[in-house]
Structure formats: C-alpha cells, structure tokens
C-alpha cells in the first residue's frame, strides 16, 4: 500500500529524514528533480529541442524547479526559467540550485508584472514549480496571471508535487489553480491528489521516491493508505473444500418493484466465491427472485402481501440470522417506516458480522452509545446517505471526506465505507483505505447492489470486515476500469458487472 499524507505529515517526514537520519535536504531535492524529469521525459519528446518554461516560486518547490531545469537542459530541452523573485531571494537548498543554474547560464527571466507574460513565445512544455504542498489561501495577482497563462497554453504541463493554487490537505479549489497534464509528487500521494474537485487539476499522478527510508514512510503513525494492485489477493481455496468453508451468507433484500437489487446482490455474492447464499425477500416478490436464481436459495418472508418487510417478517429473519455466518441487509428494501422500524429492531439483535447497505442505513441507531459490537458492522453510505445518518451537511463531507470518515468510524466504533470517487473505508482503529480503481461507468442504479454482494461474498470466505470492504471496492472499480478500456463509460450495466466478475478474478489471480 502507498501512504497518503497531509501537508504536515510530509513536513514531519522531511524533517525526520534530514535531521534524524542525516540525509541532507539537497539530496532529497536532487532525487525529486530526477524523478520529475524521468516522468516528464516519458510523456514528451526532446528530439526537437522543445521550448520549455520552468515557472519557479521562491520556496523549496521553486528549488525543485531549478534543479529540474538543469536536468532538462542536459537532456537537450530548450529551457527557460521564469521566476517571481530574484535569484538572491532563494534560501537554503533552493539557493544552491539557483547558484548552479546561474553558473550554467540557463536563460532566466524575472517576472515583475503580468504584462511581461505577453512577451513570451508559446512553449511546448511547461513545468509548474510555483507552489508546493505548503500552499494555502489564494494566489496573489501575479501568480494568478501566471496560472492563467499556463492554463491558456497548449503546452504539456507538469506540476511539481501539486498543481499550484491547490492546498494539498483539501479537495477544495478555492480560486485559480494550474490544470496539469501530469503531476509528480514526492514520496507519497497527498489528500488533494485523489479527491474531486482538486483531482480534476492533477492529471496523471505519479509518485517518485526521493530517498526517504521505506520504514519511515510506511510507519503506522501515518494511518491513510492508498490501495494498489499488489495489495489484492483472493482467498486461497483448498482442493477438498466444501461450500460451508466459504460462508453461510444471508442477504435481506428487495421489495415490490425492487426485486432486481436483491437478485444482483445474491448473484454477486456467489460469483465472487461465497459458499452458500440465502436470499430472504418479501413473499410477494418470491417468484420473481426465485425465477432469476439457481444456486442461491430464496427464502420467502411473510409480508402481509405488502411487498415489503414488516414486523411479521422478523420471526423468519431471526431464524435465518441464527443460521448465517454473515448478513447483508438493505439492497432494495425501500424506505417505508414500517420496514425501517423492523430493520432497526432486527439490527439491534444481530451480533454477527453485518453489512448495512442502501435503505437499511436508515435503521442505524447512532443516538445509542457506541460499543465494540460496531466492529462487526460495515456501513456503506454514499455522501447523501452519510449526511442523513451523521447529521453532517453534504458540502462539509465533500470538502474533507478523509478526516470526516476517519473521525466517524472512530467515534461510532463502526467500519465506514463512504462511497464516492474515490471510495473510502475507515475503521474504528483510525486506519483509512482509499480505493484507486473505478470510473464514471459505475454511476448507474444497481452498481451499489453488486458492490454489496461482492463484499459479503468476500466476508464469507474468511476476510476481516474492513478488508472485505476495501477489497470489494477495489474489485468493483476494477470491473469498470477493464470495461472502459475495451468499451465506454456509458453502457456498463449491473448485469455486465456481474458477467465481468470471473474475468476480474482471473486478472487478480495473475497479480500474484
């Protein structure tokens, strides 16, 4: 897993590396420049001596830019440094690079006002090294004019560490910001790289090592993790295994008009490897559900011919819960008050692992005193559902989803799978896992039902609750990524998601 760091955590890590471990800052700056240049050269062609502007601010990000300018000139790029300060204004490691580029006589212009930008020739490449992760607030008038110049240009734009104008801690974009084609960040992703709207400005994200020891970078004091391909390993299946080795799984789902949600969840649980799937549905939709399922056992539950779960449903559901190893509750059950009240009563009695999804989220009694039983519960809301259940307004959630998800999981003692782009899984212990797969093809009714089914199918195979949650998000997003690579972002239906599960299993097994 890769780490996702705040601005403050990155500064702490830099300081520890320099002062405690003894790696000089100039070495880190040199490694950063090398990583940026290597990434840029993968995207651009130096054969035609491309005109390359390196815009440098006066801090260490500007120092990175000066070092990048040196390497690009050596690689036969036609480099022109443009700064917002005099060379003598640089301090520390950045001052060393300022002196070197002057000795190398690399062309260097100092911008004093925005009108100077009109005198520049159109470049083929722009390196944005105005501000780094320490930026906050808004750009001054001159920097805003530079950003506007960069964004109007047809040049390929690489931002160093983070696009200038964006606060690395937040997905909020307060004002003007560079729209990069490529962002190369140092050592670890930052919060703003991964969450919208800031993510729109990042372009392709690459992480480059700068010499910080791995044991420091991956220390548990940094609790936020980015899930990668190499983190996914499907459960091993013994040759002599039987169905009960992979879970007795109960799915409580469906209502009149929403039988499809229940069917898709049950199919997904089986396709991902769940051993024995029982699908409990209101008796009024039993025939619809049973006609679409073969290996899964459909349990008709008394509904007083209402088409929804109610108080009379609870006796059968309690018996099924006693049988099950794990429970998924919620896909397509509807929002009728009687159903919500019934699920709330049932939920209060469940001590086994339970995934609380979709409409069942309304049944979560957060007013009660949190307890350790919450560790056996995964709550799976999207931002709107989470706003209703937490009382936090949706804008506040969008502005700082990582910290809010982490604080909620720790205070509620529940595992939270906050669904968006990207999705987050936060645990009561304070760990956070950010998904790295998925795209807009999943923005379609029924996708969440497939995700929930995958999650309980993995849970039945012995995974821990939080692990089943982030595995499911990765696998579900990977389905969409593979589909879009071959087709488009429009036509991925939940049925096609189900059909793709065997292919994804084969691909994931190849990761190993």
C-alpha positions as CSV (number, residue, x, y, z in Angstrom):
1,X,0.0,0.0,0.0
2,X,1.0,3.6,-0.6
3,X,0.6,6.2,2.0
4,X,-1.5,9.3,1.7
5,X,0.0,12.2,3.7
6,X,-1.2,15.6,4.9
7,X,1.0,18.6,4.3
8,X,2.0,18.5,8.0
9,X,2.9,14.8,7.9
10,X,5.0,15.3,4.8
11,X,6.9,18.1,6.5
12,X,7.5,15.9,9.6
13,X,8.8,13.1,7.4
14,X,11.1,15.5,5.5
15,X,12.5,16.9,8.8
16,X,13.0,13.5,10.3
17,X,14.8,12.3,7.2
18,X,17.1,15.3,7.2
19,X,17.7,15.9,10.9
20,X,17.4,12.4,12.5
21,X,18.5,10.1,9.7
22,X,21.0,12.5,8.2
23,X,20.1,12.6,4.6
24,X,20.8,16.3,3.5
25,X,17.9,18.2,2.1
26,X,19.8,18.9,-1.1
27,X,19.9,15.2,-1.7
28,X,16.1,14.9,-1.4
29,X,15.8,17.9,-3.7
30,X,18.1,16.3,-6.3
31,X,16.2,13.0,-6.1
32,X,12.9,14.9,-6.5
33,X,14.2,16.7,-9.6
34,X,15.5,13.4,-11.1
35,X,12.1,11.7,-10.6
36,X,10.2,14.6,-12.1
37,X,12.4,14.7,-15.2
38,X,12.2,11.0,-15.7
39,X,8.4,11.1,-15.6
40,X,8.3,14.2,-17.9
41,X,10.5,12.5,-20.5
42,X,8.2,9.5,-20.6
43,X,5.5,11.9,-21.8
44,X,7.4,14.3,-24.1
45,X,9.9,14.1,-26.9
46,X,13.2,16.0,-26.7
47,X,14.3,15.4,-30.2
48,X,13.1,18.8,-31.5
49,X,14.6,20.8,-28.6
50,X,11.2,21.8,-27.2
51,X,10.8,25.2,-25.7
52,X,10.3,24.5,-22.0
53,X,9.3,27.1,-19.4
54,X,10.0,26.3,-15.8
55,X,8.0,28.6,-13.6
56,X,9.6,28.8,-10.2
57,X,8.3,30.3,-6.9
58,X,10.7,31.3,-4.2
59,X,10.3,28.3,-1.9
60,X,11.7,24.7,-2.0
61,X,9.2,23.9,-4.7
62,X,10.9,26.6,-6.8
63,X,14.2,25.0,-5.8
64,X,12.9,21.7,-7.3
65,X,12.1,23.6,-10.4
66,X,15.6,25.0,-10.7
67,X,17.1,21.5,-10.4
68,X,14.6,20.2,-13.0
69,X,15.7,22.9,-15.3
70,X,19.3,21.7,-15.1
71,X,18.4,18.1,-15.9
72,X,16.2,19.2,-18.8
73,X,18.9,21.3,-20.4
74,X,21.3,18.4,-20.2
75,X,18.6,16.3,-21.9
76,X,18.5,18.8,-24.8
77,X,15.3,20.6,-23.9
78,X,15.4,24.3,-24.7
79,X,14.9,25.5,-21.2
80,X,13.9,29.0,-19.9
81,X,13.5,29.6,-16.2
82,X,10.8,32.1,-15.2
83,X,10.7,33.1,-11.6
84,X,8.7,35.6,-9.5
85,X,11.8,36.6,-7.4
86,X,15.4,37.4,-7.9
87,X,18.0,34.6,-7.7
88,X,19.4,36.0,-4.5
89,X,16.0,35.6,-2.8
90,X,16.3,31.8,-2.6
91,X,17.4,30.3,0.7
92,X,18.9,27.0,1.8
93,X,18.9,24.1,-0.7
94,X,17.0,26.2,-3.2
95,X,19.8,28.8,-3.1
96,X,22.3,26.1,-4.0
97,X,20.4,25.3,-7.2
98,X,19.9,28.9,-8.0
99,X,23.7,29.4,-8.0
100,X,24.2,26.3,-10.1
101,X,21.8,27.3,-12.8
102,X,23.3,30.8,-13.0
103,X,26.7,29.2,-13.4
104,X,25.3,27.0,-16.1
105,X,24.0,30.2,-17.8
106,X,20.5,28.7,-18.3
107,X,18.2,31.5,-19.5
108,X,16.4,33.1,-16.6
109,X,13.7,35.8,-16.6
110,X,12.2,37.5,-13.5
111,X,8.5,38.4,-13.9
112,X,7.7,41.8,-12.3
113,X,4.1,42.2,-13.6
114,X,1.6,40.2,-15.6
115,X,2.2,42.2,-18.8
116,X,5.6,40.5,-19.1
117,X,3.8,37.2,-19.9
118,X,2.6,38.6,-23.2
119,X,6.2,38.8,-24.4
120,X,6.8,35.1,-24.0
121,X,6.8,32.8,-27.0
122,X,4.4,29.9,-27.0
123,X,6.1,26.9,-25.3
124,X,5.8,23.2,-26.0
125,X,6.3,22.2,-22.3
126,X,5.6,24.0,-19.0
127,X,6.9,22.9,-15.6
128,X,4.8,24.4,-12.8
129,X,7.0,24.8,-9.7
130,X,5.4,27.9,-8.3
131,X,4.0,26.4,-5.1
132,X,4.2,23.0,-3.4
133,X,2.1,21.3,-0.8
134,X,2.6,24.1,1.7
135,X,0.2,26.4,-0.3
136,X,-3.0,27.7,1.4
137,X,-5.3,30.6,0.8
138,X,-5.4,32.2,-2.7
139,X,-2.9,33.3,-5.3
140,X,-1.6,36.8,-5.5
141,X,-2.3,38.8,-8.6
142,X,0.9,38.0,-10.4
143,X,0.8,34.3,-9.6
144,X,-2.9,34.2,-10.7
145,X,-1.8,35.7,-14.1
146,X,0.9,33.0,-14.5
147,X,-1.7,30.3,-13.8
148,X,-4.0,31.8,-16.3
149,X,-1.1,31.9,-18.9
150,X,-0.3,28.2,-18.2
151,X,-4.0,27.2,-18.5
152,X,-4.4,29.1,-21.8
153,X,-1.3,27.5,-23.3
154,X,-1.5,24.4,-25.5
155,X,1.8,23.1,-23.9
156,X,2.1,19.9,-22.0
157,X,2.0,20.9,-18.3
158,X,3.8,19.1,-15.5
159,X,3.2,20.2,-11.9
160,X,5.8,19.6,-9.3
161,X,4.3,17.9,-6.2
162,X,0.9,19.5,-6.6
163,X,-0.7,21.9,-9.1
164,X,-0.1,25.5,-7.9
165,X,-3.1,27.1,-6.3
166,X,-4.3,23.8,-4.6
167,X,-4.0,23.1,-0.8
168,X,-2.6,19.6,-0.5
169,X,-4.8,18.9,2.5
170,X,-8.2,19.5,0.9
171,X,-10.1,18.7,-2.3
172,X,-11.5,22.2,-2.3
173,X,-10.2,24.5,-5.0
174,X,-10.6,28.0,-3.5
175,X,-9.6,30.0,-6.6
176,X,-7.2,29.8,-9.6
177,X,-5.1,26.7,-10.0
178,X,-2.9,25.1,-12.6
179,X,-4.6,22.4,-14.8
180,X,-1.8,19.9,-15.2
181,X,-1.5,17.0,-17.6
182,X,0.9,15.3,-15.2
183,X,1.6,15.8,-11.5
184,X,4.7,14.2,-10.0
185,X,4.6,14.2,-6.2
186,X,7.3,13.3,-3.7
187,X,7.3,10.1,-1.6
188,X,3.5,9.8,-1.2
189,X,0.2,11.0,-2.5
190,X,-1.3,13.9,-0.8
191,X,-5.0,14.2,0.1
192,X,-5.9,16.7,-2.6
193,X,-4.4,14.5,-5.4
194,X,-7.2,11.9,-5.0
195,X,-10.4,13.7,-4.3
196,X,-12.6,16.0,-6.5
197,X,-12.7,18.8,-7.5
198,X,-8.9,19.1,-6.9
199,X,-8.3,15.8,-8.7
200,X,-9.5,17.4,-11.9
201,X,-6.4,19.6,-11.9
202,X,-3.9,16.9,-11.2
203,X,-4.0,15.0,-14.5
204,X,-1.9,11.8,-14.4
205,X,-0.5,11.3,-10.9
206,X,3.0,9.8,-10.4
207,X,4.7,9.2,-7.1
208,X,8.5,9.4,-7.1
209,X,10.9,8.2,-4.4
210,X,13.2,10.8,-3.1
211,X,15.3,8.8,-0.6
212,X,13.1,8.7,2.5
213,X,13.5,5.3,4.1
214,X,10.6,3.0,3.5
215,X,10.4,2.0,7.2
216,X,9.7,5.7,8.0
217,X,7.3,6.3,5.1
218,X,5.2,3.2,5.9
219,X,5.1,3.8,9.6
220,X,1.8,3.2,11.4
221,X,1.7,6.8,12.6
222,X,0.5,7.6,9.0
223,X,-2.9,6.0,9.0
224,X,-4.2,6.7,5.5
225,X,-3.5,4.1,2.8
226,X,-3.9,4.0,-1.0
227,X,-4.9,0.6,-2.2
228,X,-2.8,-0.7,-5.2
229,X,-2.9,-3.7,-7.4
230,X,-0.3,-5.6,-5.4
231,X,-2.5,-5.4,-2.2
232,X,-5.2,-7.7,-3.6
233,X,-5.1,-11.4,-3.1
234,X,-8.2,-13.5,-3.3
235,X,-8.7,-16.1,-0.5
236,X,-7.0,-19.5,-1.1
237,X,-9.3,-22.4,-1.8
238,X,-8.3,-25.8,-0.6
239,X,-8.8,-28.6,-3.1
240,X,-11.0,-30.6,-0.7
241,X,-13.0,-27.5,0.4
242,X,-16.8,-27.6,0.6
243,X,-19.4,-24.9,0.3
244,X,-19.6,-24.2,4.1
245,X,-15.9,-23.3,4.1
246,X,-16.8,-20.2,2.2
247,X,-19.6,-18.9,4.3
248,X,-23.3,-19.2,5.2
249,X,-24.4,-15.9,3.8
250,X,-27.8,-14.3,4.4
251,X,-28.9,-11.4,2.2
252,X,-32.0,-9.5,3.4
253,X,-33.1,-7.5,0.4
254,X,-35.8,-6.5,-2.0
255,X,-39.3,-5.1,-2.0
256,X,-42.1,-4.7,-4.6
257,X,-40.6,-3.0,-7.6
258,X,-37.0,-3.6,-6.4
259,X,-36.5,-7.3,-6.7
260,X,-33.6,-6.6,-9.0
261,X,-31.5,-5.2,-6.2
262,X,-31.8,-8.4,-4.2
263,X,-31.1,-10.6,-7.2
264,X,-28.0,-8.7,-8.2
265,X,-26.6,-8.8,-4.7
266,X,-27.2,-12.5,-4.4
267,X,-25.6,-13.3,-7.7
268,X,-22.5,-11.1,-6.9
269,X,-22.0,-12.9,-3.6
270,X,-22.0,-16.3,-5.4
271,X,-19.8,-15.2,-8.3
272,X,-17.1,-13.8,-6.1
273,X,-16.9,-17.1,-4.3
274,X,-19.4,-17.1,-1.5
275,X,-20.3,-20.7,-0.4
276,X,-24.0,-20.8,0.5
277,X,-26.2,-17.8,-0.2
278,X,-29.7,-17.4,1.2
279,X,-31.7,-14.5,-0.1
280,X,-34.6,-13.5,2.1
281,X,-37.2,-11.5,0.3
282,X,-40.8,-10.4,1.0
283,X,-43.1,-13.3,-0.1
284,X,-44.9,-11.1,-2.6
285,X,-41.7,-11.0,-4.8
286,X,-40.6,-14.5,-4.1
287,X,-41.5,-15.9,-7.6
288,X,-39.7,-13.0,-9.3
289,X,-36.5,-13.6,-7.3
290,X,-36.6,-17.4,-7.4
291,X,-37.0,-17.4,-11.2
292,X,-33.8,-15.5,-11.7
293,X,-31.6,-17.5,-9.3
294,X,-30.3,-21.1,-9.4
295,X,-27.7,-21.9,-6.8
296,X,-28.8,-19.3,-4.3
297,X,-31.7,-20.3,-2.0
298,X,-34.6,-17.8,-2.0
299,X,-36.5,-17.6,1.3
300,X,-40.0,-16.1,1.2
301,X,-40.7,-14.0,4.2
302,X,-44.1,-13.1,5.5
303,X,-45.0,-9.5,4.3
304,X,-48.8,-9.5,4.8
305,X,-49.0,-9.1,1.0
306,X,-47.5,-5.7,1.3
307,X,-44.4,-6.3,-0.9
308,X,-42.1,-5.1,1.9
309,X,-40.5,-6.3,5.1
310,X,-42.6,-5.6,8.2
311,X,-43.0,-6.8,11.8
312,X,-44.4,-10.1,10.7
313,X,-41.2,-10.8,8.8
314,X,-39.0,-10.9,11.9
315,X,-39.5,-14.4,13.1
316,X,-38.3,-16.0,9.8
317,X,-35.5,-13.5,9.6
318,X,-34.3,-14.3,13.1
319,X,-34.1,-18.0,12.2
320,X,-32.1,-17.2,9.1
321,X,-29.7,-15.0,11.1
322,X,-29.2,-17.8,13.5
323,X,-28.1,-20.0,10.5
324,X,-25.9,-17.4,8.9
325,X,-22.2,-16.6,9.4
326,X,-22.6,-13.1,8.0
327,X,-25.5,-10.9,6.9
328,X,-26.1,-8.2,4.2
329,X,-29.1,-6.0,4.9
330,X,-30.6,-3.4,2.8
331,X,-30.5,-3.6,-1.0
332,X,-33.9,-2.5,-2.4
333,X,-35.8,-2.9,0.8
334,X,-37.4,0.5,0.5
335,X,-37.9,3.4,2.8
336,X,-41.3,2.7,4.3
337,X,-41.4,3.5,8.0
338,X,-42.6,0.0,9.0
339,X,-39.7,-1.5,7.1
340,X,-37.2,0.8,8.7
341,X,-38.6,0.2,12.2
342,X,-38.5,-3.6,11.6
343,X,-34.8,-3.5,10.4
344,X,-33.9,-1.3,13.3
345,X,-35.4,-3.9,15.7
346,X,-33.6,-6.7,13.9
347,X,-30.3,-4.9,13.8
348,X,-30.3,-4.3,17.5
349,X,-30.3,-8.1,18.0
350,X,-27.6,-9.1,15.5
351,X,-24.2,-9.9,17.0
352,X,-22.8,-11.5,13.8
353,X,-20.9,-9.6,11.1
354,X,-23.4,-7.5,9.2
355,X,-23.1,-5.2,6.2
356,X,-25.7,-2.3,6.4
357,X,-26.4,-1.1,2.9
358,X,-28.7,1.1,1.0
359,X,-32.1,1.6,2.6
360,X,-31.1,-0.2,5.8
361,X,-28.7,2.6,6.6
362,X,-31.8,4.5,7.8
363,X,-32.2,1.8,10.6
364,X,-28.8,2.6,12.2
365,X,-29.5,4.0,15.7
366,X,-26.5,6.3,16.0
367,X,-28.0,8.0,19.0
368,X,-27.2,5.0,21.1
369,X,-23.9,4.7,23.0
370,X,-21.2,3.3,20.6
371,X,-19.8,0.0,21.6
372,X,-17.3,-2.6,20.4
373,X,-20.1,-4.5,18.6
374,X,-19.7,-1.9,15.9
375,X,-16.6,-3.5,14.7
376,X,-18.8,-6.3,13.3
377,X,-20.7,-3.7,11.2
378,X,-19.9,-2.1,7.9
379,X,-21.9,0.9,7.0
380,X,-21.9,1.7,3.2
381,X,-23.5,5.1,2.5
382,X,-22.8,7.5,-0.4
383,X,-22.4,11.1,0.6
384,X,-26.1,11.9,0.7
385,X,-26.9,8.9,2.8
386,X,-24.0,9.6,5.1
387,X,-25.2,13.2,5.5
388,X,-28.6,11.9,6.7
389,X,-27.2,9.3,9.1
390,X,-24.4,11.5,10.5
391,X,-26.1,14.9,10.6
392,X,-23.1,16.4,8.7
393,X,-24.1,18.5,5.7
394,X,-23.0,17.2,2.3
395,X,-20.8,20.1,1.5
396,X,-18.7,19.6,4.6
397,X,-18.3,16.0,3.7
398,X,-17.2,16.8,0.2
399,X,-14.7,19.4,1.5
400,X,-12.9,17.0,3.8
401,X,-14.1,13.3,3.3
402,X,-10.9,11.6,4.7
403,X,-10.9,13.3,8.1
404,X,-14.7,13.1,8.5
405,X,-14.8,9.4,7.6
406,X,-12.0,8.6,10.0
407,X,-13.5,10.6,12.9
408,X,-16.9,9.0,12.3
409,X,-15.5,5.4,12.3
410,X,-13.6,6.1,15.5
411,X,-16.4,7.7,17.3
412,X,-19.2,5.3,16.2
413,X,-17.0,2.2,16.5
414,X,-18.3,1.0,13.1
415,X,-16.5,0.4,9.9
416,X,-17.5,3.1,7.4
417,X,-17.4,2.5,3.6
418,X,-18.0,6.0,2.3
419,X,-18.9,5.6,-1.4
420,X,-17.8,8.2,-3.9
421,X,-15.0,8.9,-6.3
422,X,-12.8,7.5,-4.8
423,X,-14.4,5.4,-2.1
424,X,-13.0,5.3,1.5
425,X,-13.0,2.6,4.1
426,X,-12.4,3.8,7.6
427,X,-12.0,1.6,10.7
428,X,-12.7,2.2,14.4
429,X,-8.9,2.0,15.0
430,X,-8.3,5.0,12.8
431,X,-7.0,3.3,9.7
432,X,-8.3,4.6,6.4
433,X,-8.1,2.8,3.0
434,X,-8.7,4.8,-0.2
435,X,-9.6,2.9,-3.4
436,X,-7.6,3.5,-6.6
437,X,-10.0,1.9,-9.1
438,X,-13.3,2.8,-10.7
439,X,-14.7,5.5,-13.1
440,X,-17.9,7.1,-14.1
441,X,-19.2,3.9,-15.7
442,X,-20.3,2.8,-12.2
443,X,-22.6,5.9,-11.9
444,X,-25.7,3.8,-12.5
445,X,-28.6,2.3,-10.4
446,X,-27.8,-1.2,-9.3
447,X,-24.0,-0.8,-9.1
448,X,-24.2,-0.5,-5.3
449,X,-26.1,-3.8,-5.1
450,X,-23.3,-5.6,-7.0
451,X,-20.7,-4.0,-4.7
452,X,-22.6,-5.1,-1.6
453,X,-22.9,-8.6,-2.9
454,X,-19.2,-8.8,-3.6
455,X,-18.5,-7.6,-0.1
456,X,-20.5,-10.2,1.7
457,X,-19.1,-12.9,-0.7
458,X,-15.6,-12.0,0.4
459,X,-16.6,-11.8,4.0
460,X,-17.9,-15.3,3.8
461,X,-14.5,-16.5,2.7
462,X,-12.9,-15.5,6.0
463,X,-11.8,-12.0,5.4
464,X,-11.9,-9.4,8.2
465,X,-14.7,-6.9,7.9
466,X,-12.6,-3.9,6.9
467,X,-10.6,-6.0,4.5
468,X,-13.6,-7.4,2.8
469,X,-14.9,-3.8,2.4
470,X,-11.8,-2.3,0.7
471,X,-11.2,-5.5,-1.4
472,X,-14.8,-5.2,-2.7
473,X,-14.4,-1.6,-3.6
474,X,-11.2,-2.3,-5.5
475,X,-12.7,-5.3,-7.3
476,X,-15.8,-3.4,-8.2
477,X,-13.9,-0.5,-9.5
478,X,-11.5,-2.8,-11.5
479,X,-14.5,-4.2,-13.3
480,X,-15.3,-0.7,-14.5
481,X,-11.7,0.1,-15.5
482,X,-11.5,-3.1,-17.6
483,X,-14.8,-2.4,-19.2
484,X,-14.0,1.2,-20.1
485,X,-10.6,0.1,-21.5
486,X,-12.5,-2.0,-24.1
487,X,-15.8,-0.2,-24.5
488,X,-17.1,3.1,-23.0
489,X,-18.3,4.8,-19.8
490,X,-21.9,4.7,-20.7
491,X,-23.0,1.1,-21.3
492,X,-21.8,-0.8,-18.2
493,X,-25.0,-2.2,-16.7
494,X,-25.1,-4.1,-13.4
495,X,-25.7,-7.2,-15.4
496,X,-22.5,-6.6,-17.3
497,X,-20.7,-6.0,-14.0
498,X,-21.8,-9.4,-12.8
499,X,-20.7,-11.1,-16.1
500,X,-17.2,-9.5,-15.7
501,X,-16.6,-10.9,-12.2
502,X,-15.0,-14.1,-13.5
503,X,-12.6,-12.1,-15.7
504,X,-11.6,-9.9,-12.9
505,X,-11.0,-12.9,-10.6
506,X,-8.6,-14.3,-13.3
507,X,-6.9,-10.9,-13.6
508,X,-6.5,-10.6,-9.9
509,X,-5.1,-14.1,-9.5
510,X,-2.5,-13.0,-12.2
511,X,-1.4,-10.2,-9.9
512,X,0.2,-12.8,-7.6
